[in-house]
Structures are given as C-alpha cells and as structure tokens.
Amino acid sequence: MTGPEAALVEAALGDPGCSDDTLGRIAEIARGAGVDRRLKAEIRRYAQEASAEAASWAPYWRAEAVGFFRSLPLWNVHRMS
C-alpha cells in the first residue's frame, strides 16, 4: 500500500460519513493487495472445519440433520464465489 493509499484508509476508518466512492477505492486497494483472496481462503478453511465437525455428529443425530449441517458452511462459501 502506498502512502496516499494508507492515508485514505486511515482517514476512512471510523468515519461514519465515508462516501461510497471512498469505500470503492478502499475495496480496490484491498483487492490489489490480495486481501479478498486471503479472506476467501480463510473462510473456506473454517467452513471445511465446521463441515468436518458436523460429520462427527453422525452417531448422535439423524442422517438428514448431519447432512444439512455438513453442507451448510460449504454452501455459503460456494455462494460467495
């Protein structure tokens, strides 16, 4: 992030009157820095962990419930892509 980009982000933090144009520019800066790719990868990892946890419920829950809770976290990730 360049000096002007950092100044823009810092000025926007905590500013409830931040304009849509400024928010759009901050999103461009974040994408350019790879933040969106890293966040999506992290979200996918947590969804996979949640799905694996739900799979461990099989001895205690009905198969339909286990299937639903296993698919839900990953469904949300796919919906974001």
TIZADO-52500 format. One record per residue: x, y negated, z negated of N, C-alpha, C in turn. Coordinates in steps of 0.001 Angstrom, whole numbers, padded with zeros to 6 digits, always signed. Layout:
N
XYZXYZXYZ...
This chain:
81
+000854+001162+000000+000000+000000+000000+000905-001231+000000+000595-002161+000864+001379-003383+000959+000997-004349-000168+001777-005391-000335+001486-006403-001351+000108-007018-001191-000249-007474+000027-001596-008041+000216-002717-007025-000042-002486-005763+000347-003492-004740+000085-003670-004526-001410-002555-004464-002132-002622-004290-003584-003341-005464-004238-003072-006666-003756-003730-007851-004314-005244-007803-004054-005636-007346-002867-007052-007235-002546-007746-006234-003466-007136-005073-003638-007717-004042-004500-007786-004539-005936-006730-005146-006413-006704-005641-007792-007764-006712-008018-007940-007600-007048-008944-008662-007183-010363-008091-007185-010565-007002-006451-011910-006419-006350-012283-005607-007585-011293-005086-008282-011579-004271-009462-012300-005110-010517-013418-004625-010948-014167-005324-011986-014922-006543-011494-014952-006769-010177-015671-007922-009632-017042-007477-009153-018105-007741-009934-019441-007297-009523-019929-007997-008256-019307-009093-007890-019701-009822-006686-018868-009463-005476-018141-008371-005551-017276-007935-004453-018135-007717-003200-017699-008293-002080-018503-008228-000854-018405-006865-000180-019371-006590+000683-019352-005343+001456-018124-005284+002359-017713-006422+002888-016514-006460+003735-015279-006052+002948-015172-006547+001717-014031-006194+000862-014064-004708+000533-015244-004186+000206-015366-002756-000080-014980-001920+001135-015371-002366+002317-014999-001664+003540-013505-001666+003761-012876-002794+003485-011411-002899+003639-010713-001986+002634-011213-001931+001410-010626-001057+000391-010769+000407+000811-011905+000763+001384-012097+002133+001876-011085+002450+002973-010828+001492+003880-009823+001693+004929-008433+001900+004332-008106+001113+003326-006804+001238+002656-006680+002625+002030-007741+003065+001355-007728+004374+000697-007571+005493+001719-008325+005408+002828-008200+006434+003876-006788+006447+004449-006228+005274+004675-004870+005171+005216-003830+005780+004294-004114+005735+002997-003193+006303+002007-003460+007785+001757-004493+008347+002414-004801+009767+002256-005607+010101+001019-006162+009097+000369-006913+009326-000858-008127+010208-000594-008842+009975+000505-010042+010765+000784-009698+012230+000995-008592+012525+001684-008192+013922+001894-007837+014596+000581-007116+013886-000283-006737+014466-001578-007959+014699-002458-008877+013748-002466-010088+013908-003280-010944+015061-002778-011096+015185-001472-011881+016292-000919-011237+017632-001268-009918+017696-001207-009228+018944-001560-009434+019275-003034-009388+018262-003876-009595+018480-005305-011044+018900-005595-011997+018271-004940-013401+018634-005113-013625+020073-004673-013026+020460-003552-013156+021840-003059-012589+022829-004080-011442+022500-004659-010821+023396-005640-011730+023573-006860-012277+022475-007360-013179+022578-008515-014453+023348-008161-014954+023173-006946-016147+023910-006521-015850+025404-006456-014672+025768-005979-014303+027182-005923-014185+027763-007339-013633+026988-008257-013536+027441-009648-014930+027613-010256-015836+026679-009980-017199+026778-010507-017918+027987-009914-017694+028237-008631-018304+029394-007987-017795+030697-008604-016500+030761-008866-015923+031960-009488-016466+032155-010905-016645+031065-011628-017214+031151-012978-018633+031705-012906-019427+031198-011975-020801+031683-011827-020820+033167-011459-019854+033601-010681-019791+035023-010312-019589+035902-011536-018927+035359-012549-018674+036148-013766-019951+036348-014597-021030+035667-014248-022282+035795-014988-023084+037023-014565-022621+037725-013540-023396+038831-012953-023912+039844-013977-023131+040240-014977-023678+041220-015921-024816+040679-016792-024952+039363-016847-025896+038757-017786-027084+038076-017115-026983+037742-015825-028020+037004-015114-028554+037843-013963-029748+037508-013526-030297+038164-012340-029444+037829-011122-029380+038734-010175-028549+038559-008978-028910+037284-008216-030210+036957-008144-030634+035762-007414-030075+034491-008057-030101+034459-009391-029589+033285-010102-028078+033159-009910-027388+034279-010013-025931+034256-009828-025608+033783-008411-026304+034312-007422-026066+033895-006043-026303+032411-005835-027373+031900-006427-027673+030470-006303-026554+029627-006905-026156+029938-008139-025144+029121-008806-023757+029297-008203-023502+030437-007566-022225+030609-006864-022184+029751-005610-023304+029627-004915-023311+028902-003640-023448+027395-003820-024031+026959-004913-024327+025537-005092-023088+024633-005029-022013+024895-005787-020872+023969-005728-020262+023877-004332-020110+025005-003655-019503+025001-002331-020444+024385-001304-021766+024553-001476-022722+023918-000585-022549+022403-000629-022349+021865-001822-022147+020414-001960-020886+019960-001248-019834+020760-001318-018575+020413-000636-018794+020417+000876-019468+021426+001397-019710+021511+002832-020598+020356+003307-021519+019956+002464-022409+018846+002815-021621+017537+002954-020551+017383+002158-019724+016177+002208-018845+016127+003439-018527+017279+003990-017557+017328+005104-018122+016793+006384
